[in-house]
Amino acid sequence: MAAPEKPALLGLSSGRWSALGNLFQAVTALGVLFGVFEYVQSLEAGRAEKTLNLIDRWTEEGYRADFLSLRDRFVTVERSIPEADRQAAKESAELMDRMERNVAAAVLKTTEAQAEFDNVIYYFDLLGLCVEANLCSEHTAAVFFKETLQNFSNVFAPEITARRVAFPGFAEGIDILLDSFDASAG
């Protein structure tokens, strides 16, 4: 003899109600996951927007102009170095170090160049601290500034190092950005 059927609620058996309950739980879980995904995306969009605002400041407030001026000064100084000195520096780490310090010092010999240098340092500190605080997008900052920052850091490393002796934490934002860019690349 067959087992008697359990009474149905609204015409559905308890097995079907159980299946509907499971389906409802799955849909709810997917909804929660989608909500979390959307929330994370909105946070990243906000960070990207903040970064783009800082990029606008790079151009509008003269930081880019200061960087380009320093770059032009560097090119001028570098072109004045005799080829024999360049070759000798390639063969000796000590000579290369001395030449890099001399080039940085020559680029920054005027008060105007020092002010430009300080402005660029300030900007990269601002951007680095914004990235570190997770208020700015690391990815967006890297897209716009990775090569620029690496070049700036390479050229002015002797000056940055010298200033850190007197002012611990000087140009900390540059280190934050460089570390961040290296970590995201590797």
Accessible surface in RSA format (square Angstrom, percent):
REM  Atomic radii and reference values for relative SASA: ProtOr
REM  Chains: A
REM  Algorithm: Lee & Richards
REM  Probe-radius: 1.40
REM  Slices: 20
REM RES _ NUM      All-atoms   Total-Side   Main-Chain    Non-polar    All polar
REM                ABS   REL    ABS   REL    ABS   REL    ABS   REL    ABS   REL
RES MET A   1   241.09 124.9 149.63  99.0  91.46 217.8 130.17 110.7 110.91 146.9
RES ALA A   2    90.02  82.8  63.79  98.4  26.22  59.6  74.17 104.4  15.85  42.0
RES ALA A   3    88.39  81.3  61.56  95.0  26.84  61.0  67.33  94.8  21.07  55.8
RES PRO A   4   125.84  91.7 102.35  93.3  23.49  85.4 113.14  93.4  12.71  79.0
RES GLU A   5   163.56  93.9 133.72 101.2  29.85  71.1  57.69 111.6 105.88  86.4
RES LYS A   6   152.80  74.5 138.90  85.2  13.90  33.1  86.67  78.0  66.13  70.4
RES PRO A   7   127.23  92.7 102.26  93.2  24.97  90.8 114.35  94.4  12.88  80.1
RES ALA A   8    59.83  55.0  28.47  43.9  31.37  71.4  28.69  40.4  31.14  82.5
RES LEU A   9   119.29  66.4 116.72  83.5   2.56   6.4 118.03  82.9   1.26   3.4
RES LEU A  10   152.00  84.7 113.60  81.3  38.40  96.5 126.94  89.1  25.06  67.4
RES GLY A  11    68.55  84.5   0.00   N/A  68.55  84.5  34.27  94.0  34.28  76.8
RES LEU A  12    54.39  30.3  53.14  38.0   1.25   3.1  53.66  37.7   0.73   2.0
RES SER A  13    48.35  40.9  45.09  60.2   3.26   7.5  35.53  75.7  12.82  18.0
RES SER A  14    63.77  53.9  54.96  73.3   8.81  20.3  41.21  87.7  22.56  31.6
RES GLY A  15    49.54  61.1   0.00   N/A  49.54  61.1  39.94 109.6   9.60  21.5
RES ARG A  16   156.85  65.9 155.10  79.1   1.75   4.2  34.63  47.3 122.22  74.1
RES TRP A  17    90.16  36.2  84.59  40.9   5.57  13.1  85.02  45.3   5.14   8.3
RES SER A  18    66.65  56.3  52.65  70.3  14.01  32.3  35.17  74.9  31.48  44.1
RES ALA A  19    59.62  54.8  50.17  77.4   9.46  21.5  54.99  77.4   4.63  12.3
RES LEU A  20    82.16  45.8  78.58  56.2   3.58   9.0  78.90  55.4   3.26   8.8
RES GLY A  21    34.55  42.6   0.00   N/A  34.55  42.6  33.26  91.3   1.29   2.9
RES ASN A  22    92.48  63.8  87.37  84.4   5.11  12.3  25.11  60.4  67.37  65.1
RES LEU A  23   107.57  59.9 102.75  73.5   4.82  12.1 106.77  75.0   0.80   2.1
RES PHE A  24   143.80  71.9 140.03  86.7   3.78   9.8 143.50  87.0   0.30   0.9
RES GLN A  25   123.35  69.0 116.28  85.0   7.08  16.9  37.49  79.8  85.86  65.1
RES ALA A  26    51.30  47.2  42.24  65.2   9.06  20.6  50.31  70.9   0.99   2.6
RES VAL A  27    87.65  57.7  85.51  77.4   2.14   5.1  85.67  74.4   1.97   5.4
RES THR A  28    64.98  46.2  57.28  58.1   7.70  18.3  60.16  80.8   4.82   7.3
RES ALA A  29    54.61  50.2  46.80  72.2   7.82  17.8  53.59  75.5   1.03   2.7
RES LEU A  30   117.98  65.7 114.79  82.1   3.19   8.0 115.19  80.9   2.78   7.5
RES GLY A  31    42.34  52.2   0.00   N/A  42.34  52.2  33.14  90.9   9.20  20.6
RES VAL A  32    92.83  61.1  84.85  76.8   7.98  19.2  91.16  79.2   1.68   4.5
RES LEU A  33   116.69  65.0 112.14  80.2   4.55  11.4 112.60  79.1   4.08  11.0
RES PHE A  34   126.67  63.4 121.71  75.4   4.96  12.9 126.04  76.4   0.63   1.8
RES GLY A  35    36.88  45.5   0.00   N/A  36.88  45.5  31.44  86.3   5.44  12.2
RES VAL A  36    84.64  55.7  81.77  74.0   2.88   6.9  83.82  72.8   0.82   2.2
RES PHE A  37   111.58  55.8 106.93  66.2   4.66  12.1 111.39  67.5   0.19   0.5
RES GLU A  38    80.83  46.4  78.13  59.1   2.70   6.4  25.55  49.4  55.28  45.1
RES TYR A  39   136.18  63.6 130.60  74.3   5.58  14.5  99.08  74.5  37.09  45.7
RES VAL A  40    72.37  47.6  72.37  65.5   0.00   0.0  72.37  62.9   0.00   0.0
RES GLN A  41    83.63  46.8  81.04  59.2   2.59   6.2  19.72  42.0  63.91  48.5
RES SER A  42    66.05  55.8  51.24  68.4  14.81  34.1  46.47  99.0  19.58  27.4
RES LEU A  43    75.78  42.2  71.06  50.8   4.72  11.9  73.62  51.7   2.15   5.8
RES GLU A  44    62.64  36.0  62.64  47.4   0.00   0.0  40.31  78.0  22.33  18.2
RES ALA A  45    61.72  56.7  49.35  76.1  12.37  28.1  57.18  80.5   4.54  12.0
RES GLY A  46    38.01  46.9   0.00   N/A  38.01  46.9  31.85  87.4   6.16  13.8
RES ARG A  47    43.65  18.3  41.67  21.2   1.97   4.7   7.48  10.2  36.17  21.9
RES ALA A  48    24.54  22.6  24.54  37.9   0.00   0.0  24.54  34.6   0.00   0.0
RES GLU A  49   110.30  63.3 108.54  82.1   1.76   4.2  31.81  61.5  78.50  64.1
RES LYS A  50    92.82  45.3  90.91  55.8   1.91   4.6  39.23  35.3  53.59  57.1
RES THR A  51     0.00   0.0   0.00   0.0   0.00   0.0   0.00   0.0   0.00   0.0
RES LEU A  52    81.18  45.2  80.67  57.7   0.51   1.3  80.67  56.7   0.51   1.4
RES ASN A  53    78.80  54.3  76.15  73.6   2.64   6.4  21.91  52.7  56.89  55.0
RES LEU A  54     8.57   4.8   8.56   6.1   0.02   0.0   8.56   6.0   0.02   0.0
RES ILE A  55    20.71  11.8  20.43  15.2   0.28   0.7  20.43  14.7   0.28   0.8
RES ASP A  56    73.84  51.7  71.32  71.0   2.52   6.0   9.91  23.3  63.93  63.8
RES ARG A  57    75.99  31.9  75.94  38.7   0.05   0.1  29.01  39.6  46.98  28.5
RES TRP A  58    17.73   7.1  17.73   8.6   0.00   0.0   8.52   4.5   9.21  14.9
RES THR A  59    84.91  60.4  70.96  71.9  13.94  33.2  55.96  75.2  28.95  43.8
RES GLU A  60   138.48  79.5 100.04  75.7  38.44  91.5  43.30  83.8  95.18  77.7
RES GLU A  61    95.90  55.1  63.81  48.3  32.09  76.4  37.00  71.6  58.90  48.1
RES GLY A  62    24.01  29.6   0.00   N/A  24.01  29.6  23.24  63.8   0.77   1.7
RES TYR A  63    21.69  10.1  21.51  12.2   0.18   0.5   7.43   5.6  14.26  17.6
RES ARG A  64   111.48  46.8 111.48  56.8   0.00   0.0  11.19  15.3 100.29  60.8
RES ALA A  65    62.19  57.2  51.72  79.8  10.48  23.8  55.90  78.7   6.29  16.7
RES ASP A  66    25.48  17.8  25.22  25.1   0.27   0.6   0.27   0.6  25.22  25.1
RES PHE A  67    24.29  12.2  24.24  15.0   0.04   0.1  24.24  14.7   0.04   0.1
RES LEU A  68    44.80  24.9  44.80  32.1   0.00   0.0  44.80  31.5   0.00   0.0
RES SER A  69    31.84  26.9  24.83  33.1   7.01  16.1  20.24  43.1  11.60  16.3
RES LEU A  70     1.28   0.7   1.15   0.8   0.13   0.3   1.17   0.8   0.11   0.3
RES ARG A  71   119.98  50.4 113.41  57.8   6.57  15.6  43.91  60.0  76.08  46.1
RES ASP A  72    79.31  55.6  76.33  76.0   2.98   7.1  29.00  68.3  50.30  50.2
RES ARG A  73    57.24  24.0  52.32  26.7   4.92  11.7  26.27  35.9  30.97  18.8
RES PHE A  74    43.26  21.6  43.26  26.8   0.00   0.0  43.26  26.2   0.00   0.0
RES VAL A  75    46.11  30.3  46.11  41.7   0.00   0.0  46.11  40.1   0.00   0.0
RES THR A  76    94.87  67.5  88.86  90.1   6.01  14.3  66.96  89.9  27.91  42.2
RES VAL A  77    29.76  19.6  27.89  25.2   1.87   4.5  29.76  25.9   0.00   0.0
RES GLU A  78    66.20  38.0  66.20  50.1   0.00   0.0   6.97  13.5  59.24  48.4
RES ARG A  79   186.68  78.4 162.20  82.7  24.47  58.3  55.66  76.1 131.02  79.4
RES SER A  80    84.18  71.1  52.59  70.2  31.59  72.8  49.00 104.3  35.18  49.3
RES ILE A  81    27.07  15.4  20.88  15.6   6.19  14.9  22.57  16.2   4.50  12.2
RES PRO A  82    78.87  57.5  67.16  61.2  11.71  42.6  78.87  65.1   0.00   0.0
RES GLU A  83   105.72  60.7  97.19  73.5   8.54  20.3  62.60 121.1  43.12  35.2
RES ALA A  84    75.96  69.8  60.68  93.6  15.28  34.8  68.24  96.1   7.72  20.5
RES ASP A  85    75.85  53.1  71.03  70.7   4.82  11.4  14.74  34.7  61.11  60.9
RES ARG A  86    66.03  27.7  65.53  33.4   0.50   1.2  17.76  24.3  48.27  29.3
RES GLN A  87    76.16  42.6  76.13  55.6   0.03   0.1  33.87  72.1  42.29  32.1
RES ALA A  88    41.10  37.8  33.98  52.4   7.13  16.2  39.77  56.0   1.33   3.5
RES ALA A  89     3.35   3.1   1.90   2.9   1.45   3.3   1.90   2.7   1.45   3.8
RES LYS A  90   140.23  68.4 106.05  65.1  34.18  81.4  66.44  59.8  73.79  78.6
RES GLU A  91   149.83  86.0 110.99  84.0  38.83  92.5  47.85  92.5 101.98  83.3
RES SER A  92    34.94  29.5  28.97  38.7   5.97  13.8  23.28  49.6  11.66  16.3
RES ALA A  93    90.96  83.6  69.38 107.1  21.58  49.1  76.58 107.8  14.38  38.1
RES GLU A  94   120.95  69.4 109.61  82.9  11.34  27.0  47.74  92.3  73.20  59.8
RES LEU A  95    66.35  37.0  64.39  46.1   1.96   4.9  64.39  45.2   1.96   5.3
RES MET A  96    57.98  30.0  57.98  38.4   0.00   0.0  52.51  44.6   5.47   7.2
RES ASP A  97    68.33  47.9  66.70  66.4   1.63   3.9  18.84  44.3  49.49  49.4
RES ARG A  98    99.12  41.6  99.12  50.5   0.00   0.0  35.80  48.9  63.32  38.4
RES MET A  99    40.94  21.2  37.46  24.8   3.48   8.3  39.13  33.3   1.81   2.4
RES GLU A 100    75.26  43.2  72.11  54.6   3.15   7.5  19.52  37.8  55.74  45.5
RES ARG A 101   109.49  46.0 105.14  53.6   4.35  10.4  45.26  61.8  64.23  38.9
RES ASN A 102    87.87  60.6  82.67  79.9   5.20  12.5  24.39  58.7  63.47  61.4
RES VAL A 103    13.31   8.8  12.58  11.4   0.74   1.8  13.29  11.5   0.03   0.1
RES ALA A 104     2.09   1.9   2.09   3.2   0.00   0.0   2.09   2.9   0.00   0.0
RES ALA A 105    59.74  54.9  49.86  76.9   9.88  22.5  54.52  76.8   5.22  13.8
RES ALA A 106    34.53  31.7  25.99  40.1   8.53  19.4  31.38  44.2   3.14   8.3
RES VAL A 107     2.93   1.9   0.00   0.0   2.93   7.1   0.91   0.8   2.02   5.5
RES LEU A 108     7.82   4.4   5.66   4.0   2.16   5.4   5.66   4.0   2.16   5.8
RES LYS A 109   160.78  78.4 127.32  78.1  33.46  79.7  79.89  71.9  80.89  86.2
RES THR A 110    53.10  37.8  48.37  49.0   4.73  11.3  53.06  71.3   0.04   0.1
RES THR A 111   116.57  82.9 110.31 111.8   6.26  14.9  73.90  99.3  42.67  64.5
RES GLU A 112   111.42  64.0 102.47  77.5   8.96  21.3  40.02  77.4  71.40  58.3
RES ALA A 113     0.00   0.0   0.00   0.0   0.00   0.0   0.00   0.0   0.00   0.0
RES GLN A 114    75.81  42.4  75.81  55.4   0.00   0.0   8.65  18.4  67.16  50.9
RES ALA A 115    51.49  47.3  44.53  68.7   6.97  15.8  50.29  70.8   1.20   3.2
RES GLU A 116    14.03   8.1  13.91  10.5   0.12   0.3   5.81  11.2   8.23   6.7
RES PHE A 117     0.00   0.0   0.00   0.0   0.00   0.0   0.00   0.0   0.00   0.0
RES ASP A 118    61.96  43.4  57.22  57.0   4.73  11.2  26.26  61.8  35.70  35.6
RES ASN A 119    63.51  43.8  63.00  60.9   0.51   1.2   1.79   4.3  61.72  59.7
RES VAL A 120     0.00   0.0   0.00   0.0   0.00   0.0   0.00   0.0   0.00   0.0
RES ILE A 121     6.49   3.7   6.49   4.8   0.00   0.0   6.49   4.7   0.00   0.0
RES TYR A 122   115.00  53.7 111.97  63.7   3.02   7.9  83.88  63.0  31.12  38.4
RES TYR A 123     0.14   0.1   0.14   0.1   0.00   0.0   0.14   0.1   0.00   0.0
RES PHE A 124     0.00   0.0   0.00   0.0   0.00   0.0   0.00   0.0   0.00   0.0
RES ASP A 125    31.35  22.0  31.35  31.2   0.00   0.0  11.04  26.0  20.31  20.3
RES LEU A 126    51.23  28.5  47.65  34.1   3.58   9.0  50.09  35.2   1.15   3.1
RES LEU A 127     0.14   0.1   0.00   0.0   0.14   0.4   0.00   0.0   0.14   0.4
RES GLY A 128     0.00   0.0   0.00   N/A   0.00   0.0   0.00   0.0   0.00   0.0
RES LEU A 129    86.70  48.3  82.92  59.3   3.78   9.5  83.29  58.5   3.41   9.2
RES CYS A 130    11.67   8.8   6.79   7.6   4.87  11.5   9.73  24.6   1.94   2.1
RES VAL A 131    14.08   9.3   6.30   5.7   7.78  18.8   6.30   5.5   7.78  21.1
RES GLU A 132   110.12  63.2  81.69  61.8  28.43  67.7  34.84  67.4  75.28  61.5
RES ALA A 133    60.35  55.5  32.24  49.8  28.11  63.9  44.16  62.2  16.19  42.9
RES ASN A 134    92.91  64.1  85.55  82.7   7.36  17.7  22.22  53.5  70.69  68.3
RES LEU A 135   106.19  59.1 100.45  71.9   5.74  14.4 102.22  71.8   3.97  10.7
RES CYS A 136     1.72   1.3   0.00   0.0   1.72   4.0   0.00   0.0   1.72   1.9
RES SER A 137     1.35   1.1   0.45   0.6   0.90   2.1   0.90   1.9   0.45   0.6
RES GLU A 138    64.56  37.1  60.09  45.5   4.47  10.6  18.29  35.4  46.27  37.8
RES HIS A 139   130.09  71.1 124.24  86.4   5.86  15.0  84.89  87.5  45.20  52.6
RES THR A 140    18.54  13.2  16.70  16.9   1.84   4.4   8.59  11.5   9.94  15.0
RES ALA A 141     0.00   0.0   0.00   0.0   0.00   0.0   0.00   0.0   0.00   0.0
RES ALA A 142    17.28  15.9  13.25  20.4   4.03   9.2  13.69  19.3   3.59   9.5
RES VAL A 143   101.64  66.9  68.20  61.7  33.44  80.6  76.19  66.2  25.44  69.0
RES PHE A 144   100.79  50.4  77.37  47.9  23.43  61.0  80.20  48.6  20.59  58.9
RES PHE A 145     4.93   2.5   4.93   3.1   0.00   0.0   4.93   3.0   0.00   0.0
RES LYS A 146    60.53  29.5  59.35  36.4   1.17   2.8  34.02  30.6  26.51  28.2
RES GLU A 147   132.91  76.3 129.67  98.1   3.24   7.7  43.65  84.4  89.26  72.9
RES THR A 148    32.11  22.8  28.86  29.3   3.25   7.7   3.93   5.3  28.18  42.6
RES LEU A 149     0.00   0.0   0.00   0.0   0.00   0.0   0.00   0.0   0.00   0.0
RES GLN A 150    55.79  31.2  54.68  40.0   1.11   2.6  17.20  36.6  38.59  29.3
RES ASN A 151    86.09  59.4  84.29  81.5   1.79   4.3  18.79  45.2  67.29  65.0
RES PHE A 152     3.20   1.6   0.37   0.2   2.83   7.4   3.20   1.9   0.00   0.0
RES SER A 153    17.57  14.8  17.42  23.2   0.15   0.3   1.08   2.3  16.48  23.1
RES ASN A 154   103.95  71.7  89.27  86.3  14.68  35.4  26.32  63.3  77.63  75.0
RES VAL A 155    31.00  20.4  22.19  20.1   8.82  21.2  28.77  25.0   2.23   6.1
RES PHE A 156     5.12   2.6   5.12   3.2   0.00   0.0   5.12   3.1   0.00   0.0
RES ALA A 157    42.91  39.5  40.24  62.1   2.67   6.1  42.82  60.3   0.09   0.2
RES PRO A 158    25.61  18.7  11.45  10.4  14.16  51.5  20.40  16.8   5.21  32.4
RES GLU A 159    40.72  23.4  38.69  29.3   2.03   4.8   2.32   4.5  38.40  31.3
RES ILE A 160     8.53   4.9   8.53   6.4   0.00   0.0   8.53   6.1   0.00   0.0
RES THR A 161    84.01  59.7  83.17  84.3   0.83   2.0  61.87  83.1  22.14  33.5
RES ALA A 162    59.80  55.0  44.00  67.9  15.80  35.9  50.67  71.4   9.13  24.2
RES ARG A 163    45.61  19.1  42.99  21.9   2.61   6.2  18.30  25.0  27.30  16.5
RES ARG A 164    70.18  29.5  63.45  32.3   6.73  16.0  31.86  43.5  38.31  23.2
RES VAL A 165   127.09  83.6 100.09  90.6  27.01  65.1 107.61  93.5  19.49  52.9
RES ALA A 166    70.97  65.3  40.88  63.1  30.09  68.5  50.06  70.5  20.92  55.4
RES PHE A 167   127.70  63.9 124.99  77.4   2.71   7.1 127.70  77.4   0.00   0.0
RES PRO A 168   121.03  88.2  93.51  85.2  27.53 100.1  96.97  80.1  24.07 149.6
RES GLY A 169    45.67  56.3   0.00   N/A  45.67  56.3  25.04  68.7  20.64  46.2
RES PHE A 170    37.01  18.5  28.65  17.7   8.36  21.7  36.44  22.1   0.57   1.6
RES ALA A 171     0.66   0.6   0.00   0.0   0.66   1.5   0.00   0.0   0.66   1.7
RES GLU A 172    87.86  50.4  86.48  65.4   1.38   3.3  27.69  53.6  60.17  49.1
RES GLY A 173     0.49   0.6   0.00   N/A   0.49   0.6   0.00   0.0   0.49   1.1
RES ILE A 174     2.06   1.2   2.06   1.5   0.00   0.0   2.06   1.5   0.00   0.0
RES ASP A 175    53.95  37.8  52.81  52.6   1.14   2.7  19.58  46.1  34.37  34.3
RES ILE A 176    28.34  16.1  23.28  17.3   5.07  12.2  27.11  19.5   1.23   3.3
RES LEU A 177     0.00   0.0   0.00   0.0   0.00   0.0   0.00   0.0   0.00   0.0
RES LEU A 178    32.24  18.0  32.24  23.1   0.00   0.0  32.24  22.6   0.00   0.0
RES ASP A 179    95.55  66.9  90.32  89.9   5.23  12.4  29.33  69.0  66.22  66.0
RES SER A 180    15.92  13.5   7.99  10.7   7.93  18.3  15.17  32.3   0.75   1.0
RES PHE A 181     0.23   0.1   0.07   0.0   0.16   0.4   0.07   0.0   0.16   0.5
RES ASP A 182    85.23  59.7  75.31  75.0   9.92  23.5  28.15  66.3  57.08  56.9
RES ALA A 183    78.77  72.4  49.25  76.0  29.52  67.1  61.33  86.4  17.44  46.2
RES SER A 184    71.07  60.1  30.61  40.8  40.46  93.2  33.96  72.3  37.11  52.0
RES ALA A 185    71.32  65.6  28.24  43.6  43.08  98.0  39.02  54.9  32.30  85.6
RES GLY A 186   100.67 124.1   0.00   N/A 100.67 124.1  52.41 143.8  48.26 108.1
END  Absolute sums over single chains surface
CHAIN  1 A    12137.4      10260.9       1876.5       7503.4       4634.0
END  Absolute sums over all chains
TOTAL         12137.4      10260.9       1876.5       7503.4       4634.0
